[in-house]
C-alpha cells in the first residue's frame, strides 16, 4: 500500500501544476467586447436588423451602400437632435467647360427648391458623423483648372446667396504662375475651394495604372497644393472618371478622405451612397464601384446637363427618406435598446 501511495502522489502533483498553469493563462488573457447585432439579443430570439431606405428613383442596378461599421454609433448620430435631420440629402453636381445647359436656370431652380450650397468640409462632416447641414444641400464642383475670369458666373451666387464653389484643380506643370496666383487669391477670399483632380490632363486611373502614375496624380497634387494653397486637399476628383481599387487604396494611404467619380447614380445621404456592384451594358461609361467597398471615395455626381431633370427626384428622395425614418423610428430605438444599450448605455440626448 505504501508503494502505491508513492506512485500516485507525483501524478497528482503534475495534474495540479498543469491545472494551475491553465488557470493563470486564462486569467491573463485580455477580454475584448465585440459589438454585434446579436450580442444582447435574448437567447433563441431572432437577431435584430436595421432596415435600409430604398429609393424608387434609383436605377435597378444602383443600390444604397452603407459605410458606418458600428450600427450603434450610426443610430446615435442619426437621432441626435443637434445633427442633420433624417432625410437630409446632398446633390453633388459637376460642371465642365462645355456649357450645353442653362446655367442660370439650374442655379435658380436649386434655390427655388430650397437647396443650399455647402463646402467639402461640411460635406465630409455630414457624411462621417451626420453633422448638421441644410436639409437640401448641393455641392457645386467645377472640374479642371481655370483662370479667375472663368469663375465669374459663380461669383454672383456667392454674392447673393453665399454659395461656395469647389474647383477640381489639375496641378498641370504647364499652368502659368499667374493662373496659380489668381486662384490662390480666390482661395483666400473663401468662395472658391480647390480640391485635387490630378496632375497631368487626360490621365485615366484604373487598377491597371502603374504605381508611378498613381503616385504622380495623387501625391503630386498634395505637393502642389502645399506649395500654392498652403493646405492638403481633402478630396480627390477622379480625373476623367477613372478609378479603381488600387488608386482608392493609395488615396486613402495619402490622407484623402473623399473621392468623387463621374458616375450618375443619385443623391447621397448619411451612411447612404448609391453605387453599382456590376457593369451595366446600358451605361458603358460608368464604372462599377461597389466592389471597392469604400463609398466615401466613390461618391457619384450629377452632370450639369442632368440637374433640371433630376431635381424633383432628389427632393422627393429626401422627403421619402424622412418619412421612412419617422415610420421606423420605434424599430430603430428598439434595436438600439436591444443591441446597443448594454454597451453604450441609453440613447444619448443633447
N, C-alpha and C positions, 0 to 999 in steps of 0.2 A: 504494500500500500504506500509506503514511503517513497518508493522508487517512482510509482505512478504520479504522485504529487509533484515530484521534481521535474517530471517531463511536462506536466500541464502548466505550471507557473510561467515558464518563458513564453509559451504560446499566448497566454492571457495578457502578459505584458506587451507583446508585439501588437496584438489586436487593439489594446487600449492606446498604444502610441499612434497607430495608423488612424484611429478614430479622432484622436486629438489633433493630428495634422490636418485632417479633412475639415474639422470644425474651425480651425484657425483660418484656413484658406477661404472657406465660405464667409466667415465673418469679415475678412479683409476685402472681399470683392465689392467694388463700388456699386451702389444701387442707382439705376437710371430709370426715371419715369418717362415712358414714351406715350404721348397722347395719340390715341387712335379713335376712330369713330365708335369703337365698341368698348373702350376702356371702362366706362361707367354704366354701360347698359346692363340691366338685370339679367342674371343667368337664365339662358333659354329664350330671352326676348330677342326679336329681330334687331339687327344693327340699325340705328337711326341713320338717315341720309339727308342731305341737303339737296333740294331741287334747284336746278339752274334755269333761269329765264331763257325761253326760246322766242326768237323774233320771227314773225311771219313774213318779214320783208327780206330776209337773207336768202341768197341762192341756196338750193338744197345741199350743195357740196361745201358750203361755208357754214361752219358750226362754231358756237361760242366756246372759247378755250379759257380756262381759269389758270391762275399762276400763283395765288396765295396758298402756300402749302399747309399752313396751320388754319384749319377751318374755324377754330375758336377766336383767333385774332381777327380773322376776316369778319366774323359776326360782331365782335366788339367795335371794330372800325365802321362797319356798315350801319350800326344802330346808334352810334354816338351822335347825339343831337348837335354837337358842335362841328361835325363833319358834313360832307356833302350829303344831301338827301338821296335816298334810293330813287333811281330813275334819272339821276344826273347823267347827261350824255355829252360826249365830245365828238364833233365832226372835224376831222383833220383834212385840210384842203391843200392841194399842191397847185401852184401857179407856175407857168413857164413862159418862154418868150413868144410862143405862138398865141397871139390874142385872137382866138376864134370864138370868143364868148363875150357876153355883155357884162363887163366888169362892174360898172356902177349898179346894174340891176342885181347882181349877185350880192354885193355889199348891202344894198338897201333891203333886199329880201331877208338876209340874215338878221339885220337889225329889226325889221318889222316883225319877224317871228321870234323876237326876244333872245336871240343869240348874242353872246358877248365874247370878244377875243381874249385869249389868255396867253401867258408866256410858257416856255418849255419847262421852266422850274415849277410853275403852278401845275402844269400837266403832270409832271413827274410826281409831285406830292400827292396829287389826286389818285394817280394810278397805283402808287405804292401804299398809301395809307388812307385813302379816301379823304384827303384834305379838302376843305371847302372851296368850291369854285362855283360860278354861276350855273344854275340848273340846266341851261342850254349853253354850252361853250363851243367855241370854234378855235382851232389852231391854224393860223394862216402861214403857209410856208411857200416862199418864193424860191424856186430851185435855181442853182448856178450863181456864179459871181456876177455882180453888176456895179455899175458906177452909181453915184448918188443920184444922178439925174433919173435913172430908171426906177427909182423908188418913189418918185413924186406922186404917182397915182394912189399910193397907200398913205401918203402923208396927211391928206385932208381928213382921213378917217381917224387918224391919231389925234388930230386937232379937234375934231368934232366929238368923238366918242371915246378917246383914249385907247384905241385898239392898236396893240403892238403887232409887229411883223417879225417872223422868223425867216432868216435867209440861209439857205443851204449853200455854204461858201465852198467853192472849189479852190484849193490853195495852189493854183497853177503857177509854176515858176515864171511863166511869161507875163503875169499880171504886173502892170507898172506900179511903181511906188506911189504914184499919185492916186490910183484907184484904192490901194491899200489905205492910204491916209484918209481919203474921203470916207471909207467905211469905218475906220476907227473913230472918226468924229460921230458918225451915225450911231455907232455902238455906245459911245459916251453920252449921247443925247437920250438914250434909253428907249427909243421907239423901234429901232431895228436890232434884233438879236441874232447874232451869227452862230450857226451850228455847222458841223463839219459835213462835207459832201465829197471827200476825197481830194486827190492832188492832180492827177492827170485826166483831162476831159476824155470822154468816151470809154473810160475804164468800165469793165463789167466784171464784178466779183462773183465767184462761184466756188464750189468745192474743188474745182479743177484749177483754180488760180494758185500760183506758186506762193511760197511763204514770203518771197521778196516783194511781190506785187501787193499782197495783203498788207504787209508791214508798211510799204510805201504809202498806201492810201490811208491807212488808219493812224499810224504813228506820225507820218508826215504831216497830217492835219493837226495833230496835237502840237507838234513843234512850231508850225506856222502860227497857230492861234496864240501860243505863248509869246512869240516874238512880236506879233502885231496887235493882238487884242488883250494881252496880259490875262488870259484865262484859259481854262481847259474846257473843251466842248463837252456838254452833257449828252448830246445826241449825235448820231451818225445817220444822215440821209443816204441810203444805199444808192450810189451813183448809177444812173440808167436802169434802176430797178433790180440790179444784180446782187444776190446774197447767197449764203449757204451756211451749212453747219460750221465749217472751219472759219469763215470770216466772222460769224457771230461770236464764236468762242474767243477768237483773237480780240474782238472789240471789247468783250467783257473783261478779258485779262488786262486790257489797257485802260479800263476805267469808264468806258462808255456805259451809260445807264438806260439809253433808249435807242431804238433803231426804227427808221421809217422806210417802208417799201413803196413801190408804185402800184401795188395791188389794190383794186377796188373791191372791198368786201362789205364795208358798212361802218357805222359809228362804233365807238368804244365806250365802255363804262368801267367802273371799278371792278377789277377781277373778272372782266368780261371782254374778250377780244375775238372777233370773228376771223377764223382762219380756215384754210383748206388743207385737208390731210392727203389729198391725192390730186394728180394732174387732171385738169378739165380740158378736154379737146375743144370745147366750145369757147374757151378763153385761153388760147395757147400762149399768150404773152404773160400770163400771170403764173408766178412760180408758187407751187405748193409749199407752205411754210410750217404746217403743223408738226412735221417730223422733227423740227429743230427743238421743240419743247421750250421755247423762250418767247412767249407772246410779246413781252415788252421790247424786244429787239426786232420784232417784225410787225410793227403797227401799220395797218392799212391806211391808205389815203384816197380821198376823192379827187379825181381830176377836176379842174375848174369847170370844164365843159359839162360835167355831170351834176353840178351842185344844184341848179334850179330844179331839175327833175327829182332829186333825192331829198330835198329839204323837208317836205311833208312827211316822208317815211322816217327820217331821222327824228323829227319832232314827236311823231306817234310812237316810235320805238321807246323814247324816254317816258312818255305818258304810260304806255303799257307796262314798262318795267316797274314804274312806280306803283301801278295798280297790282301787279304781281307781288311786289314786296308787301303791300298792305294786306293782301289776302293770305300771304304765307308768313306773316309776322309771328303769329301764335306758334306755328310749327317750328320756326327758326328759334324762337325763345325756348320752346320745349327741348329742341335739340341741344341748345346751349346748357340748359339745366341738367340734362342727362349726361352729356359728354364732357362739357367744359367746366361746369361749376365745381366739381370735385378737385379740379386742378387750378383754375383761375379764380375761383370764388364767384359770388353773384355778379351778374351783368353790371359793369360799371355804369354809373350815371354821372353826367357832368355837373 
